[in-house]
Amino acid sequence: MMRDLTKAEEHVMQILWEKGESIVRDIVDQFPDPKPAYNTVSTIVRILESKGFVDYEKEGKGHTYYPIVAREAYSNQSINKLLDSYFQGSFKSMVSFFVQKNDVDVKDIETLLNEIDKKN
């Protein structure tokens, strides 16, 4: 099972998943203002490397980082953890919660039902 990410680590991963690969300076540039310090992002990227989420290729004096864990794999794990932790593993309970707590449009529900029908 892959390790959990902090919000900062997840933000960097979102950038890398979007870009495919990047140097630290370009990752920093993708953050909204006020941008984090270069050294902060560099440290986060090295932590992601130690957690097995990114790898790099050496280019000159620097490194180009790229994700080695797919966004879908991490998303799937995160959703399953949410499902298990807060809804006792019940997908029905989770969907019911979101329907009750959020203003879910009938068209959204119909789309979901159509997706479910396609799976069966």
MITORRO-708214 format. One record per residue (C-alpha): residue in three letters; x, y, z negated. Coordinates in steps of 0.05 Angstrom, whole numbers, plus 5000, padded with zeros to 4 digits. Each point is the difference from the previous one (the first is absolute). Last residue first. Layout:
kollo|xx|yy|zz
ala|X|Y|Z;
...
This chain:
kollo|xx|yy|zz
asn|4531|4918|5308;
lys|5054|5054|5008;
lys|4958|5039|5052;
asp|4942|5001|4951;
ile|5044|5031|4946;
glu|5022|5055|5048;
asn|4927|5013|5018;
leu|4983|5004|4926;
leu|5056|5051|4990;
thr|4975|5042|5058;
glu|4929|4998|4972;
ile|5026|5022|4932;
asp|5037|5058|5032;
lys|4937|5019|5039;
val|4961|5002|4934;
asp|5050|5052|4975;
val|5034|4987|4934;
asp|4997|5058|4951;
asn|5049|4972|4951;
lys|4989|4971|4931;
gln|4943|4951|5016;
val|5027|4975|5067;
phe|5071|4997|4973;
phe|4978|4959|4939;
ser|4958|4953|5043;
val|5059|4989|5046;
met|5044|4981|4940;
ser|4947|4956|4969;
lys|4989|4963|5065;
phe|5075|4990|5008;
ser|5001|4965|4933;
gly|5070|4986|4975;
gln|4984|5022|4929;
phe|4982|5070|5027;
tyr|5053|5044|4967;
ser|5064|4961|4998;
asp|4986|4946|5051;
leu|4971|5045|5054;
leu|5052|5054|4988;
lys|5056|4948|5004;
asn|4969|4972|5064;
ile|4996|5070|5029;
ser|5073|5014|4984;
gln|5023|4933|5028;
asn|4962|5011|5065;
ser|5026|5071|5006;
tyr|5072|4976|4990;
ala|4993|4947|5054;
glu|4963|5048|5047;
arg|5054|5053|4993;
ala|5052|4949|5021;
val|5060|4988|4955;
ile|5067|5009|5035;
pro|4993|5075|5007;
tyr|5055|5040|5034;
tyr|5058|5043|4976;
thr|5052|5033|5043;
his|5064|5009|4961;
gly|5053|5053|5000;
lys|5075|5010|5012;
gly|4996|4975|5071;
glu|4936|4960|5007;
lys|4994|4942|4951;
glu|4936|4961|5009;
tyr|4952|4995|4943;
asp|4952|4956|4961;
val|4935|5015|4967;
phe|4949|4966|4955;
gly|5045|4950|4964;
lys|4995|5031|4931;
ser|5074|5020|5004;
glu|4987|5035|5066;
leu|4940|5036|4971;
ile|5045|5023|4943;
arg|5051|5025|5051;
val|4944|5039|5036;
ile|4977|5030|4934;
thr|5072|5023|4984;
ser|5007|5033|5069;
val|4933|5034|4989;
thr|5023|5030|4935;
asn|5068|5018|5028;
tyr|4967|5039|5057;
ala|4959|5040|4950;
pro|4925|4994|5004;
lys|4962|5047|5047;
pro|4957|5055|4970;
asp|4969|4996|5051;
pro|4972|4937|5032;
phe|5046|4941|5012;
gln|5018|4981|5072;
asp|5064|5042|4999;
val|5026|4957|4942;
ile|4992|4938|5043;
asp|5038|5034|5057;
arg|5058|5016|4953;
val|5001|4928|4975;
ile|5009|4970|5069;
ser|4941|4967|5033;
glu|4970|4937|5028;
gly|4931|4976|5020;
lys|4972|5071|4994;
glu|4932|4983|4971;
trp|5023|4941|4958;
leu|5060|5042|4978;
ile|4956|5058|4979;
gln|4951|4954|4963;
met|5060|4967|4967;
val|5025|5067|4974;
his|4931|5014|4970;
glu|4998|4931|4970;
glu|5066|5011|4966;
ala|4975|5067|4971;
lys|4935|4968|4976;
thr|5039|4943|4967;
leu|5003|4934|5037;
asp|4981|4931|4976;
arg|5045|4940|5013;
met|4988|4949|5053;
met|4973|4931|4982;
